[in-house]
């Protein structure tokens, strides 16, 4: 089966459907941007702040439903900054939860391969008691960077 490309970055890419979502949606003070550089590479950058219970920033892309039933993994080509991130998918963009796979970056160009069956369901930093990803389609991907600091569920 030939690969399906979800998004191909190049000098003519239209990135208007890539949306930055920072912790400001919850009162935090992190901020980030997403742009296309002169080489046609998508660049996600910014600052993470723990102020006001903040601590994350993300960039999200919603697209037409794409069938993934026949695929076992997603391959991402990226150049990170040496930090840890999460790759998230939603089978339905209206779902309140995402399926998550953490990954590390090396600071160099790399290919990250994520097995779909290893992506676990999570909502607001908490793993849900649901099966791992086994859906037939997806319509949203997200890259998220955050702190490991989590609120106690009793607070």
Backbone as numpy.savetxt, mean C-alpha at the origin, in Angstrom:
# Nx Ny Nz CAx CAy CAz Cx Cy Cz
0.56 -18.29 -17.91 -0.29 -17.11 -17.91 0.60 -15.87 -17.91
0.31 -14.94 -18.78 1.13 -13.74 -18.85 0.74 -12.77 -17.73
1.69 -11.98 -17.27 1.42 -11.06 -16.17 0.41 -9.98 -16.55
-0.33 -9.52 -15.56 -1.21 -8.37 -15.71 -0.55 -7.19 -15.02
-0.40 -6.09 -15.71 0.21 -4.90 -15.12 -0.89 -4.05 -14.51
-0.78 -3.77 -13.21 -1.78 -2.93 -12.55 -1.53 -1.47 -12.86
-0.26 -1.04 -12.81 0.07 0.34 -13.19 1.51 0.36 -13.68
1.73 0.99 -14.82 3.06 1.10 -15.41 3.47 2.57 -15.37
4.46 2.87 -14.54 4.94 4.25 -14.46 5.86 4.56 -15.62
5.59 5.67 -16.30 6.46 6.18 -17.35 6.21 7.68 -17.48
6.92 8.33 -18.38 6.81 9.79 -18.50 5.42 10.27 -18.87
4.61 9.41 -19.47 3.25 9.79 -19.88 2.17 9.28 -18.92
2.57 8.73 -17.78 1.59 8.18 -16.83 0.70 9.27 -16.27
-0.57 8.94 -16.14 -1.54 9.82 -15.50 -1.70 9.32 -14.06
-1.18 10.08 -13.10 -1.21 9.62 -11.71 -2.31 10.29 -10.89
-3.29 10.92 -11.55 -4.33 11.62 -10.80 -5.18 10.69 -9.93
-5.21 9.38 -10.23 -5.99 8.45 -9.42 -5.20 7.87 -8.24
-3.93 8.27 -8.10 -3.13 7.90 -6.93 -3.40 8.97 -5.87
-3.91 8.55 -4.72 -4.34 9.48 -3.68 -3.52 9.27 -2.41
-2.98 10.36 -1.87 -2.26 10.31 -0.60 -3.26 10.35 0.54
-3.09 9.43 1.50 -3.91 9.41 2.71 -2.95 9.38 3.89
-2.91 10.48 4.64 -2.04 10.57 5.81 -2.87 10.44 7.08
-2.18 10.35 8.22 -2.87 10.25 9.50 -3.65 11.52 9.85
-3.54 12.55 9.03 -4.33 13.77 9.24 -5.83 13.46 9.23
-6.20 12.35 8.57 -7.62 11.95 8.56 -8.09 11.59 9.97
-7.13 11.36 10.89 -7.44 11.03 12.28 -6.89 12.09 13.23
-6.48 13.24 12.71 -5.95 14.30 13.56 -4.44 14.30 13.68
-3.75 13.37 13.02 -2.29 13.32 13.07 -1.66 14.43 12.24
-0.33 14.49 12.29 0.38 15.58 11.61 1.40 15.10 10.58
1.30 13.85 10.14 2.19 13.37 9.08 1.75 13.99 7.76
2.70 14.14 6.86 2.36 14.70 5.55 3.24 14.06 4.48
2.65 13.84 3.32 3.41 13.25 2.23 2.86 13.72 0.90
3.63 13.46 -0.13 3.23 13.82 -1.49 3.51 12.62 -2.41
2.85 12.63 -3.55 3.10 11.64 -4.58 3.16 12.37 -5.90
4.24 12.17 -6.65 4.41 12.87 -7.93 5.14 11.97 -8.91
5.11 12.39 -10.15 5.85 11.72 -11.21 7.11 12.54 -11.46
8.29 11.92 -11.37 9.52 12.68 -11.61 9.83 12.76 -13.11
10.92 13.43 -13.45 11.27 13.66 -14.87 11.54 12.37 -15.63
11.92 11.30 -14.92 12.18 10.02 -15.57 10.92 9.17 -15.70
9.79 9.66 -15.18 8.55 8.91 -15.26 8.38 7.91 -14.12
9.05 8.16 -13.02 8.98 7.29 -11.85 8.06 7.94 -10.81
7.16 7.14 -10.24 6.30 7.63 -9.18 7.11 7.79 -7.91
7.03 8.98 -7.28 7.81 9.27 -6.08 6.85 9.61 -4.93
6.92 8.79 -3.87 6.13 8.96 -2.66 7.10 9.38 -1.57
6.91 10.57 -1.01 7.82 11.05 0.02 7.10 11.94 1.01
7.70 12.09 2.19 7.09 12.93 3.20 7.69 12.71 4.56
6.96 13.13 5.59 7.41 13.02 6.97 6.33 12.38 7.83
6.76 11.44 8.66 5.85 10.77 9.59 6.01 11.45 10.95
4.89 11.80 11.56 4.89 12.43 12.88 4.04 11.61 13.84
4.54 11.45 15.06 3.77 10.74 16.10 2.86 11.69 16.86
2.95 12.99 16.57 2.12 13.97 17.27 0.64 13.69 17.05
-0.16 13.98 18.07 -1.62 13.81 18.01 -2.03 12.40 17.61
-1.32 11.40 18.14 -1.60 9.98 17.86 -1.42 9.62 16.39
-0.56 10.35 15.70 -0.30 10.07 14.29 0.72 8.96 14.13
1.16 8.78 12.91 2.21 7.80 12.68 2.12 7.02 11.40
1.34 7.49 10.40 1.35 6.77 9.13 1.09 7.72 7.95
1.51 7.26 6.80 1.23 7.93 5.55 1.11 6.86 4.48
0.25 7.10 3.49 0.05 6.09 2.46 -0.30 6.74 1.13
-0.16 5.95 0.08 -0.61 6.36 -1.24 -1.43 5.19 -1.79
-2.63 5.53 -2.28 -3.63 4.53 -2.67 -3.98 4.70 -4.15
-4.22 3.58 -4.80 -4.63 3.59 -6.20 -5.84 2.68 -6.37
-6.97 3.25 -6.77 -8.17 2.47 -7.08 -8.28 2.34 -8.59
-8.68 1.17 -9.04 -8.72 0.88 -10.48 -9.90 -0.03 -10.77
-10.18 -0.21 -12.04 -11.26 -1.11 -12.44 -10.96 -2.51 -11.93
-12.01 -3.22 -11.53 -11.85 -4.57 -11.00 -10.96 -5.40 -11.94
-9.94 -5.98 -11.35 -8.98 -6.80 -12.08 -9.03 -8.22 -11.54
-9.24 -9.17 -12.41 -9.33 -10.57 -12.00 -7.93 -11.09 -11.64
-7.82 -11.72 -10.49 -6.52 -12.23 -10.01 -6.59 -13.70 -9.59
-7.70 -14.33 -9.85 -7.92 -15.71 -9.40 -6.81 -16.65 -9.86
-6.30 -16.45 -11.07 -5.29 -17.35 -11.63 -3.86 -17.00 -11.21
-3.69 -15.93 -10.44 -2.35 -15.49 -10.04 -2.04 -15.90 -8.62
-0.76 -16.14 -8.36 -0.36 -16.52 -7.00 0.42 -15.40 -6.30
0.93 -14.43 -7.06 1.71 -13.40 -6.41 1.64 -12.08 -7.16
2.08 -11.05 -6.46 2.23 -9.71 -7.03 3.71 -9.38 -6.98
4.24 -8.80 -8.05 5.63 -8.38 -8.09 5.65 -6.86 -8.22
6.39 -6.23 -7.32 6.49 -4.78 -7.29 7.94 -4.40 -7.55
8.16 -3.53 -8.52 9.51 -3.01 -8.78 9.59 -1.63 -8.15
10.53 -1.46 -7.22 10.62 -0.17 -6.53 12.02 0.09 -6.02
12.24 1.34 -5.67 13.46 1.75 -4.99 13.00 2.43 -3.71
13.25 1.78 -2.60 12.83 2.31 -1.30 13.92 3.14 -0.65
13.71 3.41 0.62 14.65 4.22 1.39 15.27 3.44 2.54
15.16 2.11 2.50 15.71 1.29 3.56 14.75 1.05 4.71
13.57 1.62 4.62 12.58 1.46 5.70 11.60 0.34 5.36
10.78 -0.01 6.36 9.77 -1.05 6.20 8.44 -0.42 5.80
7.71 -1.10 4.94 6.42 -0.63 4.43 5.41 -1.76 4.50
4.17 -1.41 4.18 3.13 -2.40 3.98 2.58 -2.22 2.57
2.35 -3.34 1.89 1.60 -3.33 0.65 0.23 -3.85 1.01
-0.82 -3.15 0.58 -2.18 -3.51 0.93 -3.02 -3.65 -0.33
-3.96 -4.57 -0.31 -4.91 -4.71 -1.41 -6.32 -4.80 -0.84
-7.26 -4.39 -1.66 -8.67 -4.59 -1.35 -9.31 -5.27 -2.57
-10.08 -6.29 -2.28 -10.83 -6.95 -3.33 -11.94 -6.02 -3.82
-12.54 -5.32 -2.88 -13.60 -4.35 -3.17 -13.20 -3.05 -2.49
-13.11 -1.96 -3.23 -12.64 -0.70 -2.66 -13.53 -0.20 -1.52
-14.76 -0.71 -1.44 -15.66 -0.32 -0.36 -15.47 -1.09 0.93
-14.64 -2.14 0.92 -14.38 -2.90 2.15 -13.71 -2.02 3.18
-14.05 -2.21 4.45 -13.43 -1.40 5.50 -12.02 -1.89 5.83
-11.69 -3.11 5.51 -10.39 -3.69 5.85 -9.58 -3.91 4.58
-8.28 -4.12 4.79 -7.35 -4.41 3.71 -6.64 -5.72 4.00
-6.07 -6.30 2.96 -5.17 -7.44 3.11 -3.76 -6.89 3.03
-2.92 -7.29 3.97 -1.62 -6.64 4.17 -0.47 -7.61 4.03
0.63 -7.11 3.45 1.90 -7.82 3.45 3.00 -6.79 3.76
3.71 -6.98 4.87 4.83 -6.09 5.16 6.02 -6.43 4.26
6.83 -5.42 3.95 8.06 -5.68 3.19 9.11 -4.64 3.57
10.35 -5.02 3.37 11.48 -4.13 3.67 12.09 -3.65 2.37
12.62 -2.44 2.41 13.32 -1.91 1.24 14.81 -1.82 1.55
15.62 -1.85 0.50 17.08 -1.90 0.66 17.75 -0.57 0.37
17.02 0.38 -0.20 17.66 1.62 -0.64 18.11 1.54 -2.09
18.02 0.35 -2.69 18.37 0.13 -4.09 17.12 -0.33 -4.84
17.20 -0.36 -6.18 16.10 -0.92 -6.96 15.97 -2.40 -6.63
14.74 -2.85 -6.45 14.52 -4.25 -6.13 13.14 -4.68 -6.62
12.99 -5.99 -6.73 11.69 -6.59 -7.04 11.21 -7.29 -5.79
10.04 -6.89 -5.33 9.42 -7.50 -4.16 8.33 -8.44 -4.67
8.39 -9.70 -4.29 7.33 -10.63 -4.67 6.52 -10.97 -3.42
5.22 -10.77 -3.53 4.30 -11.01 -2.40 3.30 -12.09 -2.83
3.26 -13.16 -2.09 2.27 -14.21 -2.35 0.90 -13.73 -1.87
-0.08 -13.78 -2.74 -1.43 -13.31 -2.39 -1.98 -14.06 -1.17
-1.74 -15.37 -1.10 -2.29 -16.17 0.00 -1.67 -15.82 1.35
-0.55 -15.10 1.35 0.11 -14.70 2.59 -0.38 -13.35 3.10
-1.20 -12.66 2.33 -1.69 -11.35 2.74 -2.83 -11.52 3.75
-2.65 -10.94 4.93 -3.61 -11.13 6.01 -4.54 -9.92 6.16
-5.78 -10.16 6.62 -6.74 -9.07 6.75 -6.48 -8.25 8.01
-6.57 -6.92 7.86 -6.31 -6.03 8.98 -7.14 -4.77 8.85
-7.45 -4.17 10.01 -8.17 -2.91 10.04 -7.59 -2.07 11.19
-7.14 -0.89 10.87 -6.55 0.04 11.85 -5.51 -0.62 12.74
-4.61 -1.36 12.11 -3.49 -1.95 12.83 -3.79 -3.24 13.55
-5.00 -3.74 13.45 -5.36 -4.98 14.14 -5.68 -6.07 13.11
-5.07 -7.24 13.31 -5.35 -8.38 12.44 -6.75 -8.89 12.73
-7.50 -9.16 11.67 -8.87 -9.63 11.81 -8.95 -11.15 11.78
-9.96 -11.68 12.40 -10.18 -13.13 12.42 -10.96 -13.52 11.16
-10.26 -13.47 10.04 -10.80 -13.80 8.73 -9.70 -14.54 7.97
-10.07 -15.26 6.92 -9.04 -15.94 6.13 -8.14 -14.94 5.40
-6.92 -15.38 5.07 -6.03 -14.57 4.24 -6.65 -14.38 2.86
-6.03 -13.53 2.06 -6.56 -13.19 0.74 -6.79 -14.45 -0.10
-8.01 -14.60 -0.58 -8.34 -15.71 -1.49 -9.44 -15.27 -2.46
-9.46 -13.98 -2.74 -10.50 -13.40 -3.59 -10.19 -13.63 -5.07
-11.20 -13.41 -5.89 -11.04 -13.57 -7.34 -10.56 -12.30 -8.02
-10.71 -11.16 -7.34 -10.37 -9.89 -7.99 -9.85 -8.89 -6.97
-9.32 -7.78 -7.48 -8.92 -6.66 -6.63 -9.21 -5.37 -7.36
-9.39 -4.28 -6.59 -9.62 -2.98 -7.22 -9.00 -1.84 -6.44
-8.06 -2.16 -5.52 -7.33 -1.10 -4.84 -6.02 -1.66 -4.31
-4.95 -0.86 -4.46 -3.66 -1.18 -3.85 -3.21 0.06 -3.07
-2.44 -0.17 -2.02 -1.93 0.91 -1.19 -0.52 0.58 -0.73
0.32 1.61 -0.68 1.63 1.51 -0.04 1.55 2.36 1.20
1.92 1.79 2.36 1.80 2.51 3.62 3.09 2.39 4.41
3.49 3.50 5.02 4.59 3.50 5.97 4.02 3.99 7.29
4.41 3.31 8.36 3.91 3.70 9.67 4.86 3.28 10.76
4.57 3.74 11.95 5.36 3.36 13.11 4.84 2.03 13.64
5.62 1.40 14.47 5.17 0.17 15.10 4.42 0.46 16.38
4.31 1.72 16.75 3.62 2.10 17.97 2.12 1.91 17.78
1.52 1.10 18.63 0.08 0.83 18.52 -0.58 1.15 19.83
-1.80 1.59 19.72 -2.60 1.84 20.92 -3.01 0.52 21.54
-3.05 0.52 22.86 -3.59 -0.63 23.56 -5.09 -0.66 23.31
-5.63 -1.82 23.06 -7.05 -1.90 22.73 -7.94 -1.53 23.92
-7.36 -1.44 25.13 -8.14 -1.06 26.31 -8.13 0.44 26.55
-7.35 1.19 25.78 -7.27 2.63 26.04 -8.21 3.42 25.19
